[in-house]
Amino acid sequence: MSLIILLFALGIIFLAVEVIVPGAVLGSIGALLMLAGCYVAFINFDTLGGVLAVISAFTIGITALFVEFRILPKTKLGKRAFLTSEITAVSAAIGKEALDLIGQSAESLTMLSPSGYVLVNGQRYDAFCQNGQVPAGTQLEIIGADSFRLIVSLPNTN
């Protein structure tokens, strides 16, 4: 009997810690510990004891889920632990204004090797230089853009 109680108690502890440590590993271990407790109950107390252990495990599991998802987010600790805001921005760093920059000149702020930062109209942008390594302070021409950076090249001197 004490082994069953120990397995259930450890399972409950692992389920409770799952709220703090994401990844479902600890929750899975807790569920397996409670399943082991049910198995031991079936062996030691036959069908009736095993069924009572399974009912107890499901009741504890449902109660833990209810507390985790309904009660905990409303507490002071839960409000600090759970995310409530939403980020609605796009992941592109330069957006649609990059098309307007094609053809303009830029100055490398850092060494482009081949990536680095350039200055265009007083704004700093992430850039990729097709000519390879270019030292800081070099005048460049913007020849394109992808989702996250400008594509620059040494200006044509023909």
Buried (B, 14 or more C-beta within 10 A) or exposed (E): EEEBEEBBEBBBEBBBEBBEEEEEEBBEBBBEBBBBBBBBBBEEBEEEBBBEBBEBBEEBBEEBEEBBEEEBEEEEEBEEEEEEEEEEEEEEEBEEEBEEBEEEBBBBBBBBEBEBBBBBEEEEBEBBBBEEEBEEEBEBBBBBBEEEBBBBBBEEEE
